[in-house]
Amino acid sequence: MRKLVVLGGGYGGMRVIERVLSHQLNDISITLVDRLPYHGLKTEYYALAAGTVSDRDIRVDFPEGIDYIYGQVTDIDTTDKMVLLASGEKVPYDDLVIGLGCEDKYHNVPGAAEFTYSIQTLEESRKTQQAINGLSPGSVVSIVGAGLSGVELASELRESRPDLTVRLFDRGPSVLSFLSNRVSMYVQSWFEEHGVDVINNANITRVDADGLWNHDDLFASDLIVWTAGIQPVAVVRNQGWELDGGGRVKLTPHHHVPEAPDVFIVGDNASLPYAPSGQLAEAQAEQIVQVLLCKWKGVAYPDLPAIKLRGTLGSLGKKAGFGVFMGKQSLTGKVARLLKSGILWKHKVIK
């Protein structure tokens, strides 16, 4: 029995497991290692933090027919082909898929790690929700980073807690400028109309218990959420594998570590020519399964095509949204929000 071990039940890990299971291979055992007993829909963690959904609404049960080990991965021994857990347990593998996700990147800003909240994990999003729920009316929430996560959190929080002052600090001249000018202008106007204070051309230089410094100016804040960048988890960064400028592991065209042909990396830890996303992780997982099936059959690996992404969708509260499809066509308003809701529903109920 050949042992396939998957680290992390995120979008990439789940897709690998689902596709391998669909082939009903009697000589392959699958073990999933994760901290939680369910898959969390990370694209919706902003709504959990804002208090508009419960964590049960953004959880999906793991598939049946595999083995589960719940724990924290602390190291990977590619020589003896073992995964080490914080509990001291060692998990042997024949083939390993690493989908451990990412963590916040603080860009060496003093105090950022100590004095800000996060929405990178389900546990951290719960803590952020609890902190926001405890704020008194009139409190100030500052969100650092106006990428997709920051924009969605700011808009959702505006609707769920209209009694709060919400500030969004954007490093660029306008929010989401990397998508399209139409989307950027629409989102910027939405924030203006709904009373979200957007501070463009921001540069956060320090954070402490009283607030944050943008350039040399102090912005007093009762709570600060950091959404200004991500990096692969430390256990992957510290393996000694070759990394790109963002700390992601450089892979072969078949998605495995060059010096470890039995170790595949999916999602946020993989160096790919796209920004990390759940959609990208799932598309990459499809190709990894193709390679694994060839590996197990003892046949040559296929030439894999370039991954093509359908586009990006985001929400502005519960009634508006935005999107860019195939890098060209832009969509704003209610239809974009409905499309995102439909994709979320499909992900929850259709495998």
N, C-alpha and C positions, 0 to 999 in steps of 0.2 A: 504494500500500500504506500503510494507516494504522498508525502505530506505537503500540502499547500497551506502556508500560514499567511494571513492577511492582518496587517497592523493598522487598525483604525477603521471604524465603520462609517466613514463619511461618504460623500458622493462617489468617489472613485472606488473605495473598498467595497461598497455595497454593489456597485455595478459589476465588478469583477466576480464577486460571489454569485450574484444572480445569473450571470452568463455561464459560469462554469457549471452551476447546478443544472441549468437547462440542458446540458449535454449528457446528464445522467451517467457519469463516468464511475464505474464501480471500483476502479483501482486508484482513485484519488480521494484523499480525505482533506477536508477543509476545516481549519481552525481560525476563528476570528479573535483577535486580542483587542479589547477596548476598555476604556474606563467606565462606560455606561452600558446598560442592558438594552439600548435602543439607539436607532439612528436619529440624530437631530437635524432638522432642516435649517442649516446655518444661514441661508439667505433670509430667514425670517427672525433671526435673533434680535434684530432691531425692534420688532414689534413686541417681543417678550420684554425687552428692557423698558420699552415705553409703557407697558402695562395694558396693551390692547388685546393680547392673547395670553392664554395659559401655556405652560410648557407642554401640556398634553396635546394641544392643538398643533404643535410643531414636532411631534415625535412620530416615528414610523417603526413598527416592530421589525426586528431582524428576522431573516428567513429561517425556516426550519430545515433540518437535515444536515446541520453542521455542528461542530463543537465550539464552545465559547469559553474563553478565559478572560475574566475581568481583572484588570490591573493596569499599572503604569509602567510603560517601557522605559528602562534606564540605559540599556546598551544593546548593541547588536554585534555578535561575534561571528564574522563571516568565515573564519578559519574552521571553527568547529560547527558552524551553521546552527547557532543557538541565539534565541532572543532572551535577554535577561530582564526580569521584572523587579519592581521595587520590593516585592514580597520575598525575593530570593529565588523564586521559581525560574527554571530554565525551560524554554519552549524550543524543541528541535524542529528544524524545517528541512525540506528538500528544495522547495521554491518559496521565495518570500516576496510579498507585495507590501511595500511601505506606503501607507496613506495616512500619516499621522497629523496632517494639517499644519497649521501655522500658529504663530504667536505674535503679539504686538511688537513692533519695532519702534523704539523711542528716540532714535537718532541722537543718542547721548545728551538729550535735554535733561538738565538736572531736575530731579523731583518728579519727572513724568511717571516713572514706574511706581513710585510710592504714593502719589496723591491723585491718581486718575483711576477711573473705572473702565471696564472693558466689555466688549460684546463678542470676543473671539470664541468663547466656548459657552456651552449651555449653562455650566455652573457659574461662570463669570457674568453672564447675562441675567441670571437670577439675582445675583448680588446687586447688580446695577438696578434692576427693577425694584428691589426692596429699598435701596437707597433713595431712588426717585420717589417712590410712594411715601417715604417718610419726610419729604420736603414740605415745608409750610408754604401757603400761598404767598406769591411775591418773590420766591427764591429764584436765583439765577443759575441756569444750567449752561455750561460752556461745552461745546462739542468741537474737538480739535480734529480737523481733517474733513474735507468736503468731497471725498470720493463717494461712491455709491452707498456705502454703509452710513457715512456721516449725514448725507442728504436724506436718506430714508429715516434715520433715527430722528433727525431734527423735525421733519415734517410730521412724523407719527406722534412725536411728543407734543408738538404744537396743538394737535387735535385732541390728544388724550388729557393734557394738562394745560388748558388755556390760561390758567392762573399763574403760570411760570413765565419768566423771561428766558427765552432760548436764544443763545448766540452760537453761530457757526463760523469757525475760523478756517478760511480757505487760503491756501498758499498761492493760488493762481489769481489772475485778474477777474475771473468769473467761474462759477461752479460748473463742474462737469464739462469743461472746455474740450476734453479729450474725446467726447462723444460726437457732438456736432454743435455748430453755432445755434441752430434752431432750438435744440434741447437745452443748451446752456442758458439761453435768453429766457426760455419758458420757465425753467426752474428758478432762475434768479428772480423773475417777476412774481412767481408764486410765493416765494419767501417774502418779498416786499409786501404783497397784498395780505399775507397772513401774519405779519408781525414778527417774523424771524429776523433777528439782526445778523446779517452776513458781513463779516469782516474780511474783505479780500486782500490779497498781497500780504498775508499774515506771515509772521516768522516767530514761532513760539520759542523763547530763549530760556524760560525757567518756569517751574510749577512748584507751588507750595500749598500749605493748608488754607491760605487766604484767597488764592486765585492763581492766575497765570500772567506771565509777562509776554506781550506781543511787541516785538522789538524792545523798546525801553519803557513801555506803558503797562501799568498793572491794571488788569481787568478782574475786579473782585468777583468771585464765583462761589456758590454754595456747593456745587458739584461739577466735576469735570469728567467727560467721557473722551477717551483717546481712540480715534479711528484714523490715525495719520500714518498708516504704513504697517506692513506685516513682514515676517521673515519665517523661514522654516523652523521647526522646533529644534531645540538645542541638541537632542540626541542624534538627529540627522546631520546637523551642521558640524558636529564634533567627530564624525566618523573618519575624517581624513580624506574623504573623496574630493575630487576636483569640483569647485563651486563656481558659479557665475557671479557677476557683480551684486546680485541680490541675495546671495547666500544659498541659491538653489543648486541641486546636484546636476552636473552635466552628465548626460546619458548617451548611450548608443542610439542609432535610429530605431532600434527595437525596444527602447525604454528600459534597458537594464544598465546597471552600473558597469562601466567598462572592465574593471578588474574583478567584478563579482557577477558573473553571468547568470547566477541563480537569484539575484536580487533586483527586483523591479521597483520603480518608484512612480507613484501616481499622484497627481494633484499638486498642492501648494509647494511641495518639496522638489518638484521636477523642473529643470530648466527647459522651458518651452518658449517659442516666439509669440506668446500671448500673455496677457495679464491673467493671474490665477482666477478661476471661477468654478462653480459647481458643474456648469455645462462642459467646460474644458476637461475637468477630471473624469466625467462620464465618457466623453469621446475618447480620451486617452485610454481609459479602462477597456473599452471595446477592442482597441488595438492590442493591448497587453494580453487579453484573452486569446486573440488570434495567434499570438506568438507562443503562448503557453501550450495551446493545443498542438501546434507543430512540434514543439519541444518534446511533449509527451509521446507523440507519434514517431519521433525520430526522423522527421523530414525537415527540409530546408525552410528557414524563415521566409515569409513573404516580403515583397517590397511594399512597405506601408505608404499609403498616400498622405499628403499633408492634411492635417486636421482642419476641417472647415467648421466654423462656428456660425450659428444662426443669427446671433445678435445679442443685444443687451436690453433688458427690461428693468424698470425701477418704479417705485411707488412714491406718491406724495400724499400720505394719509390714505384714507379708505376710498376716496372718490376720484383721484387724479393720478396720473402716471406719465411715464415717458419711455421711449425706446428707440433704438437704432438697429436696423436689420441689415445684415450682410455688409455692415460698414458704410451704408449709403442712405437708405430710406429712414427718415425720422418720423416718429409718431408721438403725439402728446395728447393728454386729456383723459377722458373716461375710458375710451377704447383701450388705451395702453394699460390702464389699471385692470380692466377686465381680462385682458390677455394674460397678465401676470398671475391673476387669481386662478385662471384656468390651468396654467402650467403647474402651479402649486398643487391644485387638486389632482391633476394627472399624476404628478410625482408621488402623491400620497396613496393613490388607489390602484394605479396601473404599474405593473412591473414588466 
